[in-house]
Amino acid sequence: MEDKKLVCKSCGSDSFTIGQVGGDFNQGNVRPIDSVFSVGSPFIFNFCKDCGEVASIKVEKPQYFK
């Protein structure tokens, strides 16, 4: 996200980290609907370390969808 300090809207914590769903083997990757053979791109989650509330979800490689 931006450089501003995040505060969890669920528990009030300011301790966040990032994690990934998907990767090299296509499990969990998002891919274009009209492209069955596309590898797609992993999701990057920014979430609260204390309660797990997700602050943001990004597609790692949006250029795959252009």
C-alpha positions in Angstrom: 0.0 0.0 0.0 1.1 3.6 0.4 3.9 4.7 2.8 1.3 5.9 5.4 1.1 4.0 8.7 -1.6 1.3 8.6 -4.0 0.8 11.5 -6.0 -2.4 11.6 -9.7 -1.5 11.4 -10.6 -4.8 13.2 -8.2 -4.7 16.3 -6.4 -1.3 16.2 -2.9 -2.8 15.8 -0.3 -1.1 13.6 1.7 -4.3 13.0 1.3 -5.5 9.4 3.1 -7.9 7.1 2.8 -9.2 3.5 2.1 -12.7 2.2 1.6 -14.4 -1.2 -1.0 -16.9 -2.5 0.1 -18.6 -5.7 3.5 -18.6 -7.3 5.6 -20.7 -9.6 3.2 -23.7 -10.1 0.0 -21.8 -10.9 -1.9 -23.0 -7.8 -3.8 -20.0 -6.4 -2.8 -17.7 -9.3 -5.4 -15.4 -10.9 -5.5 -15.6 -14.7 -7.4 -13.9 -17.5 -10.8 -15.5 -18.0 -10.2 -15.9 -21.8 -6.8 -17.4 -21.5 -6.9 -21.0 -20.3 -3.2 -21.6 -20.8 -2.0 -18.5 -19.0 0.2 -19.0 -15.9 -1.5 -16.0 -14.3 -0.2 -14.0 -11.4 0.1 -14.5 -7.6 -1.9 -12.4 -5.1 0.0 -10.3 -2.6 -1.8 -9.8 0.7 -1.0 -7.0 3.3 -2.5 -8.1 6.6 -2.5 -7.5 10.3 0.0 -9.7 12.3 -2.2 -9.7 15.3 -5.7 -10.7 14.0 -5.2 -11.5 10.3 -7.5 -8.7 9.0 -6.5 -8.1 5.3 -5.7 -4.5 4.5 -5.1 -4.9 0.8 -4.9 -7.5 -2.0 -2.8 -6.9 -5.1 -2.1 -8.9 -8.2 1.7 -9.2 -8.4 2.0 -8.9 -12.2 -0.9 -6.9 -13.6 0.9 -6.6 -16.9 -0.3 -10.2 -17.6 -3.8 -8.8 -18.0 -3.1 -6.2 -20.7 
